[in-house]
Amino acid sequence: MPPRAEDTTSSPSPPASPLAATPSDDHIAVDDNVEHVPVLIVGSGPTGLLLAGQLARRSVAPHLIDRNPAPLEWDRATVINTATLEVMDALGLADRFCDEGVHIRGVKMHSGGETIGTYRFEENESRFGHGLGLSEERTEHFLTEYLEARGGTVRWSSKLLDLEVLEGDKGGVLATIERSTVVDDAEGSKEVVASHTYRVRADYVVGCDGIRSRTRELAGIQYEGHVIEQPWAVFDTALDGWEEAGNTCEANHVYLSPLTPVILTPLPGKKWRVYMRPMDDDSDLAEEASDVLRQYEPDVSFVDAQNFAHFRCVSKVAETYRSGRILLAGDAAHACTPAEGHGMNYGLQDSYNLAWKLALVIKGSADPVLLDNYGEERRPFAQMILKSGENSEKVTTMKCPQQRAARDKVLRSVFASVLGTRKKASVMSKTELNVEYGASSIVSGRSSFKHPDAPAPGARMPNTHTVRLGPDDGWKSTPLHGLAFCCGHTVLLLGGPDADGPNFVQLYKVVSDLVAAEAGVFEAAFAFATDPSITSLSGKIGLLESSTVDAFGVDGIVMLVVRPDGFIGLREGDADGEAEKAFPEQLSKYSSKILRGL
């Protein structure tokens, strides 16, 4: 089956206008021809599937459509970065991905006939010291199973034709969809034998329908940027003689040749996916890539090459991620060069950021203004990877010998510093663990001045620390970050060596009561202390190791509110010894900010 098709039909429809949210029960019939759905998701690639699965997990039934007749048998995206693995960990899917995918532990850079350095992912400060090599259709398979286990489904052969923003009390978006009946013809190709149109009224529409997004077009949202002139190509292959030459299958290899840059990404079964810049549309891709590879590995050759494809890319970002009740995610919102492997990964993280916010709005718990925060947080990072991608395009396609020599000198200087700040920044960027939302309007609290390296408001919740639950839970050892794998926010109270036992216990009770009262935002509260005597005062308070206290900058008491997407929404420290009053006040303010934009 060919790569995923995109809708290129134009439409004169004007931009959608922001409307007040109209929360509703799912699938209520408006009239004989129009079904009412909470959310219409257009496109069932990884971005749409993850969004649908996360909404279904929160009891919001998604209406997910895709114009393709069936799941793809092959798609060209390959790399699953560490940040995405952390998302899959929260979904309970990380083990399945890690069992099937090839563990990519770094990126080796080659130029001028030699290896000039390696980015090692174990330096990324995550419990996943690697990424994965796994073809995109397998990612879609796992996410489809996740969705179906929660009652969702994909409506195949369903093409979005039109969107109309509805005014009035009910509001919403009226979507016209063409659904086809597709059968296999005598040659095994798909043939449309019948089609009909139907309409749904959706409270919200999310376009996850790719670079040529019909949703974006109908919403009147501009896609700003440019087409990358030089095309890309891809094919799959085995490498004869690779391991015999002393190589492993646990790294991406980037060959910066003046002929054409070649990127090798490992796949299961000792296969490789080769990305390159072909010299022309009719060139022999395997031969061109072989000419490059032989400069470094003269005894290695491609065998059983298949899935040859040429494709073009763009460097673009939507001017806004939201127009009223219509939102964009994934390639519909941003697209970049595949050179750095960010495309699919950033789309998945879009969905993980959006899902909890959209669910709160659809259920009527939060004001629709919360949805503006989705673009506020995610769009700057899309702009960042576009800029990084533009630089990568220039760096990898240099032809001038002097420029190439200068480039290689800079790269060697980066690799030469084992713990250098530039190298660490590069590793964090390549694994996408550099994302943080400290500037977000819904993030609150204070960083630790005494412990500047401690996680600050807006930072990703570290995932390398273990705690022991309290005696009521059998002193069970558990990952601290795993306690926040919730649909709602999780409150963590951490008591350091200066924490007063009775005050800490009372604070935990007050916070727990507030969490129960604010169930629309908060889901759970946990408390841990370093002093074992504090646990004797409450069977629910667990033990905290000194290394965790140091990492989180805890002297007295620290309160963390971890968002459903794994980022710290609020951090407060007991700087003035008034935690019992200040912490509940900050929780209430945070809840108001999430629910009412106050």
SETOR-16236 format. One line per field, with one value per residue (C-alpha): residue number from 1; residue in one letter; x, y, z. Coordinates in steps of 0.02 Angstrom, whole numbers. Layout:
k: (NUM,...)
r: (A,...)
px: (X,...)
py: (Y,...)
pz: (Z,...)
//
This chain:
k: (1,2,3,4,5,6,7,8,9,10,11,12,13,14,15,16,17,18,19,20,21,22,23,24,25,26,27,28,29,30,31,32,33,34,35,36,37,38,39,40,41,42,43,44,45,46,47,48,49,50,51,52,53,54,55,56,57,58,59,60,61,62,63,64,65,66,67,68,69,70,71,72,73,74,75,76,77,78,79,80,81,82,83,84,85,86,87,88,89,90,91,92,93,94,95,96,97,98,99,100,101,102,103,104,105,106,107,108,109,110,111,112,113,114,115,116,117,118,119,120,121,122,123,124,125,126,127,128,129,130,131,132,133,134,135,136,137,138,139,140,141,142,143,144,145,146,147,148,149,150,151,152,153,154,155,156,157,158,159,160,161,162,163,164,165,166,167,168,169,170,171,172,173,174,175,176,177,178,179,180,181,182,183,184,185,186,187,188,189,190,191,192,193,194,195,196,197,198,199,200,201,202,203,204,205,206,207,208,209,210,211,212,213,214,215,216,217,218,219,220,221,222,223,224,225,226,227,228,229,230,231,232,233,234,235,236,237,238,239,240,241,242,243,244,245,246,247,248,249,250,251,252,253,254,255,256,257,258,259,260,261,262,263,264,265,266,267,268,269,270,271,272,273,274,275,276,277,278,279,280,281,282,283,284,285,286,287,288,289,290,291,292,293,294,295,296,297,298,299,300,301,302,303,304,305,306,307,308,309,310,311,312,313,314,315,316,317,318,319,320,321,322,323,324,325,326,327,328,329,330,331,332,333,334,335,336,337,338,339,340,341,342,343,344,345,346,347,348,349,350,351,352,353,354,355,356,357,358,359,360,361,362,363,364,365,366,367,368,369,370,371,372,373,374,375,376,377,378,379,380,381,382,383,384,385,386,387,388,389,390,391,392,393,394,395,396,397,398,399,400,401,402,403,404,405,406,407,408,409,410,411,412,413,414,415,416,417,418,419,420,421,422,423,424,425,426,427,428,429,430,431,432,433,434,435,436,437,438,439,440,441,442,443,444,445,446,447,448,449,450,451,452,453,454,455,456,457,458,459,460,461,462,463,464,465,466,467,468,469,470,471,472,473,474,475,476,477,478,479,480,481,482,483,484,485,486,487,488,489,490,491,492,493,494,495,496,497,498,499,500,501,502,503,504,505,506,507,508,509,510,511,512,513,514,515,516,517,518,519,520,521,522,523,524,525,526,527,528,529,530,531,532,533,534,535,536,537,538,539,540,541,542,543,544,545,546,547,548,549,550,551,552,553,554,555,556,557,558,559,560,561,562,563,564,565,566,567,568,569,570,571,572,573,574,575,576,577,578,579,580,581,582,583,584,585,586,587,588,589,590,591,592,593,594,595,596,597,598)
r: (M,P,P,R,A,E,D,T,T,S,S,P,S,P,P,A,S,P,L,A,A,T,P,S,D,D,H,I,A,V,D,D,N,V,E,H,V,P,V,L,I,V,G,S,G,P,T,G,L,L,L,A,G,Q,L,A,R,R,S,V,A,P,H,L,I,D,R,N,P,A,P,L,E,W,D,R,A,T,V,I,N,T,A,T,L,E,V,M,D,A,L,G,L,A,D,R,F,C,D,E,G,V,H,I,R,G,V,K,M,H,S,G,G,E,T,I,G,T,Y,R,F,E,E,N,E,S,R,F,G,H,G,L,G,L,S,E,E,R,T,E,H,F,L,T,E,Y,L,E,A,R,G,G,T,V,R,W,S,S,K,L,L,D,L,E,V,L,E,G,D,K,G,G,V,L,A,T,I,E,R,S,T,V,V,D,D,A,E,G,S,K,E,V,V,A,S,H,T,Y,R,V,R,A,D,Y,V,V,G,C,D,G,I,R,S,R,T,R,E,L,A,G,I,Q,Y,E,G,H,V,I,E,Q,P,W,A,V,F,D,T,A,L,D,G,W,E,E,A,G,N,T,C,E,A,N,H,V,Y,L,S,P,L,T,P,V,I,L,T,P,L,P,G,K,K,W,R,V,Y,M,R,P,M,D,D,D,S,D,L,A,E,E,A,S,D,V,L,R,Q,Y,E,P,D,V,S,F,V,D,A,Q,N,F,A,H,F,R,C,V,S,K,V,A,E,T,Y,R,S,G,R,I,L,L,A,G,D,A,A,H,A,C,T,P,A,E,G,H,G,M,N,Y,G,L,Q,D,S,Y,N,L,A,W,K,L,A,L,V,I,K,G,S,A,D,P,V,L,L,D,N,Y,G,E,E,R,R,P,F,A,Q,M,I,L,K,S,G,E,N,S,E,K,V,T,T,M,K,C,P,Q,Q,R,A,A,R,D,K,V,L,R,S,V,F,A,S,V,L,G,T,R,K,K,A,S,V,M,S,K,T,E,L,N,V,E,Y,G,A,S,S,I,V,S,G,R,S,S,F,K,H,P,D,A,P,A,P,G,A,R,M,P,N,T,H,T,V,R,L,G,P,D,D,G,W,K,S,T,P,L,H,G,L,A,F,C,C,G,H,T,V,L,L,L,G,G,P,D,A,D,G,P,N,F,V,Q,L,Y,K,V,V,S,D,L,V,A,A,E,A,G,V,F,E,A,A,F,A,F,A,T,D,P,S,I,T,S,L,S,G,K,I,G,L,L,E,S,S,T,V,D,A,F,G,V,D,G,I,V,M,L,V,V,R,P,D,G,F,I,G,L,R,E,G,D,A,D,G,E,A,E,K,A,F,P,E,Q,L,S,K,Y,S,S,K,I,L,R,G,L)
px: (0,68,108,-39,-141,-181,-333,-283,-457,-473,-618,-675,-741,-701,-604,-700,-746,-716,-875,-922,-908,-1068,-1031,-1137,-1165,-1088,-1187,-1351,-1458,-1491,-1609,-1633,-1475,-1354,-1269,-1197,-1019,-905,-756,-720,-539,-485,-341,-292,-104,-7,-62,-247,-241,-154,-274,-424,-356,-322,-495,-576,-475,-560,-734,-746,-799,-700,-770,-610,-608,-476,-490,-382,-475,-371,-217,-56,53,209,251,418,433,547,626,536,626,651,518,391,444,403,229,208,267,123,3,71,138,325,366,277,369,537,513,481,587,775,855,945,1075,1153,1191,1358,1416,1533,1620,1776,1791,1797,1688,1694,1590,1440,1292,1255,1076,1118,1168,987,934,790,763,754,934,887,763,685,692,518,420,272,139,186,165,-7,-47,-9,-105,-254,-261,-251,-398,-503,-475,-560,-709,-647,-632,-569,-698,-600,-637,-711,-661,-695,-785,-842,-850,-979,-967,-1140,-1206,-1341,-1366,-1301,-1157,-1026,-960,-1063,-951,-996,-907,-903,-892,-852,-875,-711,-675,-522,-525,-458,-280,-287,-305,-438,-591,-731,-899,-1015,-1011,-1128,-1116,-1165,-1153,-1104,-1115,-957,-922,-742,-644,-459,-367,-231,-239,-63,32,-111,-238,-416,-464,-336,-393,-577,-535,-444,-283,-125,20,175,344,414,439,609,674,787,685,711,706,693,709,725,869,981,1168,1279,1444,1390,1419,1568,1648,1631,1472,1315,1132,1106,1138,1084,1225,1236,1357,1390,1449,1460,1377,1220,1194,1142,1056,1041,911,901,740,690,754,924,846,886,789,895,857,949,941,929,1021,865,693,755,917,958,936,1027,1174,1189,1183,1308,1432,1427,1431,1581,1686,1669,1626,1703,1652,1468,1332,1144,1043,857,821,636,503,588,501,537,454,461,453,404,462,298,197,15,-12,-122,-164,-342,-480,-633,-691,-564,-389,-238,-107,40,87,-73,3,188,304,492,636,650,837,816,673,555,399,298,365,313,140,120,172,47,-91,-30,-29,-201,-300,-319,-362,-490,-571,-593,-673,-789,-849,-890,-762,-648,-676,-631,-492,-389,-375,-277,-142,-115,-46,39,141,168,189,354,434,371,455,611,621,587,736,842,787,835,1008,1018,971,1117,1240,1203,1200,1361,1463,1602,1761,1804,1629,1628,1797,1736,1578,1674,1789,1641,1564,1727,1739,1565,1604,1772,1688,1616,1503,1506,1353,1341,1347,1219,1105,1120,1076,927,868,886,789,662,687,727,542,481,334,405,338,162,18,-53,110,135,251,432,597,719,850,952,942,945,958,798,648,564,383,351,490,467,443,605,579,731,679,598,500,420,235,176,143,-40,22,151,304,293,434,370,434,391,344,229,113,67,8,-168,-305,-301,-167,-66,-8,156,210,395,464,650,763,695,512,411,319,150,140,181,45,-84,-35,-57,-233,-280,-209,-295,-462,-438,-391,-551,-653,-571,-593,-616,-430,-344,-350,-229,-115,37,159,336,464,644,614,546,466,345,274,224,107,11,3,-15,150,292,482,591,773,906,956,778,777,937,874,711,792,693,748,585,428,403,237,233,79,112,2,-77,54,198,253,259,115,150,299,298,427,399,516,423,366,184,154,-9,-87,10,2,-190,-206,-87,-181,-346,-269,-195,-364,-448,-317,-346,-536,-578,-421,-405)
py: (0,174,302,390,493,675,777,917,981,1169,1257,1437,1413,1559,1539,1470,1591,1559,1504,1465,1281,1180,1025,877,692,595,530,623,629,810,760,614,652,727,636,733,687,767,775,735,685,689,573,409,420,410,586,554,381,440,586,472,344,476,551,379,345,499,440,560,459,516,505,460,457,421,432,277,112,18,34,61,-90,21,200,287,363,258,339,342,466,453,583,481,324,415,450,266,223,323,229,60,27,56,-128,-177,-46,-88,-274,-254,-103,-94,2,151,204,346,432,407,546,510,628,628,439,427,431,603,568,490,562,437,435,363,542,599,590,471,293,258,279,248,281,149,98,39,69,187,58,-39,118,139,-43,-26,137,64,-81,42,140,-14,-79,80,64,172,132,203,241,199,262,420,585,756,864,1019,1106,1234,1327,1332,1481,1479,1394,1224,1283,1162,1119,1033,913,833,668,553,369,240,54,-19,-195,-284,-302,-452,-382,-351,-163,-64,-14,102,22,142,298,408,567,591,733,748,895,898,1004,1011,957,913,901,768,749,789,918,946,955,977,1029,1170,1227,1231,1325,1457,1437,1486,1364,1473,1422,1348,1189,1106,1107,954,793,647,461,307,119,-32,-155,-280,-246,-390,-389,-255,-350,-440,-269,-240,-136,-153,-120,-3,169,282,317,482,491,670,639,775,651,634,624,449,407,226,185,8,-92,-260,-415,-336,-227,-45,104,214,399,500,646,570,653,646,563,418,377,206,239,85,117,299,255,114,236,333,184,106,257,202,17,-56,-234,-193,-200,-180,-339,-370,-183,-140,-7,123,292,473,611,798,891,1062,1173,1250,1289,1340,1522,1462,1291,1341,1433,1426,1246,1185,1131,1061,934,840,875,976,1100,1086,992,987,895,711,732,746,623,745,739,593,617,798,752,621,747,872,745,705,891,924,772,813,995,952,822,950,1073,947,884,1062,1067,1197,1356,1341,1469,1322,1263,1418,1356,1204,1311,1427,1282,1177,1301,1377,1205,1173,1335,1276,1111,1202,1314,1166,1072,1217,1214,1025,1041,1161,1059,891,950,1052,1028,1156,1072,1223,1231,1044,1054,1195,1099,942,1043,1111,938,865,1002,959,774,805,868,713,811,976,1087,1092,904,880,1008,913,748,824,902,742,644,788,797,982,1027,1125,1241,1362,1512,1440,1545,1396,1348,1417,1417,1451,1372,1330,1467,1356,1209,1282,1111,1048,1026,1196,1237,1183,1053,873,760,658,471,395,401,267,289,170,185,196,52,46,-4,-129,-18,-59,12,110,238,413,475,325,388,528,415,480,559,708,803,720,811,755,815,785,805,833,823,988,939,943,777,832,982,873,748,887,967,802,786,962,936,767,844,984,860,763,924,980,815,903,946,836,648,590,650,562,607,548,597,554,535,359,423,529,372,311,460,411,245,334,427,338,349,460,421,553,551,599,738,807,792,884,1014,969,1039,1065,1029,1040,1020,967,960,845,871,725,748,724,905,1000,1123,1192,1189,1267,1261,1296,1444,1539,1394,1426,1278,1227,1391,1430,1260,1241,1421,1387,1228,1323,1459,1329,1242,1407,1444,1275,1277,1460,1540,1650)
pz: (0,-41,93,178,57,92,39,-80,-124,-102,-17,-2,175,291,454,601,740,926,1011,1190,1234,1235,1341,1293,1310,1168,1020,1048,890,840,698,582,483,607,749,895,947,1077,961,779,747,565,527,610,600,764,816,791,868,1026,1046,1021,1144,1278,1258,1267,1424,1499,1447,1299,1147,992,816,724,534,402,214,188,167,296,408,314,282,276,319,318,494,603,755,922,1032,1220,1259,1162,1254,1415,1348,1304,1479,1551,1437,1492,1317,1339,1366,1205,1107,1185,1160,973,926,908,1051,976,1103,1005,841,755,640,496,376,268,273,464,619,700,857,941,1035,1175,1235,1407,1448,1429,1613,1579,1634,1447,1395,1214,1076,964,784,735,577,593,551,709,814,735,772,958,972,879,1002,1145,1074,1039,1215,1276,1160,1017,833,669,534,377,200,277,198,271,142,235,403,455,620,702,796,929,1095,1045,938,879,707,573,477,310,282,131,177,44,30,-29,-91,-159,-348,-444,-433,-246,-261,-168,-268,-214,-256,-165,-60,40,140,320,444,626,743,846,998,936,782,786,622,628,440,386,286,162,302,243,419,419,248,297,457,356,455,361,349,357,288,129,30,50,-127,-127,-119,-1,-33,75,62,176,166,254,269,218,313,437,599,527,506,693,690,797,762,911,835,695,573,481,334,282,105,-28,-146,-41,147,200,364,423,555,626,618,694,607,570,438,408,342,230,209,79,-44,-219,-362,-472,-478,-586,-496,-425,-239,-177,-292,-241,-56,-85,-160,3,120,31,80,262,254,94,140,178,46,34,8,-12,-36,-49,-15,-124,-114,-157,-57,-31,134,195,337,395,551,567,614,758,829,870,781,893,902,773,826,737,790,713,532,510,634,591,473,459,378,427,456,644,670,756,647,715,890,904,839,975,1107,1036,1068,1243,1287,1210,1268,1453,1417,1283,1396,1536,1415,1332,1501,1553,1692,1612,1514,1329,1356,1420,1240,1193,1309,1198,1057,1180,1245,1090,947,1009,1009,833,782,870,775,611,646,699,544,431,508,488,304,278,381,299,119,112,-47,-24,47,155,230,261,349,460,501,547,659,755,773,837,969,1029,1041,1126,1284,1366,1484,1392,1395,1206,1191,1330,1248,1084,1167,1257,1094,993,1126,1141,1329,1313,1308,1459,1491,1619,1521,1509,1575,1672,1758,1934,2082,2122,2077,2216,2232,2348,2228,2051,1969,2051,1935,1913,1873,1694,1693,1645,1796,1818,1800,1882,2066,2172,2334,2459,2492,2672,2792,2741,2568,2629,2603,2418,2313,2163,2037,2097,1924,1898,2034,1914,1773,1801,1697,1816,1910,2048,2205,2285,2457,2490,2666,2685,2838,2908,2895,3057,3075,3149,3032,2882,2928,2952,2787,2697,2770,2716,2542,2523,2571,2445,2308,2343,2335,2171,2080,1915,1913,2043,2049,2183,2323,2396,2534,2568,2700,2737,2924,2960,3121,3019,2940,3113,3124,2966,2878,2710,2715,2627,2632,2525,2488,2518,2334,2285,2416,2340,2162,2199,2312,2469,2636,2729,2628,2440,2349,2167,2058,1911,1759,1665,1527,1650,1672,1836,1838,2011,2129,2301,2439,2624,2625,2762,2870,2824,2711,2798,2741,2582,2497,2497,2438,2294,2248,2243,2135,2019,2002,1961,1829,1745,1754,1732,1662,1816)
//
